[in-house]
Amino acid sequence: MFESNKAVWLEKAEACKPALHTETVRPVCGMPEHALRENASIVLDFGNHFVGRLTLRLRSEGSHPDAPAWLQFKFCENKRELNETLDGYKGWISKGWVQQEQAHVDVLPTVLVLPRRYAFRYVRIDVLALSNKYSLVVEDAYADATTSADDSLVKPLQGEAWENSIDRVARRTLRSCMQDVFEDGPKRDRRMWLGDLRLQALANSVTYRSFDLVKRCLYLFAYASNAEGRIPACLFTEPRVEGDDTYMFDYSLFFIPTLLNYGQASGDTETMRDLLPLALHQLTLAEERFDADTQLIRDSNQLGWCFVDWNLELNKQCSAHAIWLYCAQAALKMSEDSTLKALVETRKNAMLSNWYDSDRHLFVSGGDGQISWASQVWAVLAGAVTGEDARACLDAAAACPNALGMVTPYMMHHYVEALCLVGRRQQARQVIRNYWGAMVNSGADTFWELFNPADPDESPYGSPIVNSYCHAWSCTPTWFLRSGILQNKQPDHELT
Ligand code: RAM
């Protein structure tokens, strides 16, 4: 499906490929003042988060080196990574992502260029071995840092001090993720995920306004759709553009609001028209998940069938149903369709009569009637409940100690958006201040993939060592702070 469009879609994507700006940066502190002996350890601090390649100029002091210099490097986005080790790693995603390297330097002096691109502020270098006949001098260390974001285009926010610092960190997060696509996190996946793209594009629309990059990413996803026209959850760009064979119910559907938001923010109605059939096709494909009698989405225990949040205990049925509603309503804003409109109403009602406990003002999800924050937030964003009922629903979640919590800034974004939608703007500000502010207070230069204030070791991957600390989906405070949504000045955006 859509096969005949693919070559042109790829061409359009490549035509929007951005130039990467490269900047040479040096440590602001940590450069050793003395030659290093075996077992020495140093930490170079580059003063902010960067994405780039490290070069070291090294020489020896003492006798002619009679053995290689054996060095270990740890590239760290967050100070906690400086002391983390892979010993006993039991996580379920590849430990290959951990930014640790070793190098043997046979000949000194030399210019050592580390082979990979890393995401870091700190670089820890351990001298694992020299010989006692020589020591090692680090003459220079620098990184060639890249981004496609242009900081000169963005004025600093003129808000309260806490707002300005959250905005600064949010923009830094977005900036580091803006390479030749919107990456999800430059430490780890280095690929583009649709859920992340949707939020990055929002943040971009009020900061760098690099609309060509959004356009490129939309076309890349279009190109990466599979033979039945299904948009993958993420895609690779190297060695060639290719969709991952991972499909998530919500991520495929999010192509719709991403396209809508892009069209609204950029005014590029041509791209919107071009990609609309593919966007609407995601709704057609989603039909397979609905029960024809109840008009409810069927639950699934297949891991990752729908993302929503990284809380592994989360039942996704209610959220998935609400996300369908949310995306279908975004589709209606781009194309009138009375059948779809009626279906949205039917499915809102189905959700209310089957999953809404109107006494407690709470939505339940799954066979066990799980109560989670995610279900309430998405029900509100979907417009399944509105006005007083919607406020009561969010209040009921807050008052329910057993409501399953949110663990990612991604899910927190949706909570803040839901608060804005129901007119709780002060509370929304407070959530941003408390949640993202807590990361800033812990020294964040960029916002993290996971943050559960109740559990600093939270990781869905089985170990925090693979967590990313510059993660696209956490950059949205800049959108909240700059778009006017917190002051209700936001024009009809993606809100229902
Ligand atoms: C992880 C990444 C990515 C996210 C997916 C669902 O692999 O953190 O950002 O979108 O999960």
Residues whose N, C-alpha, C, O or C-beta is under 5 A from the ligand:
A	BS01	RAM	D184 W193 G195 D196 F307
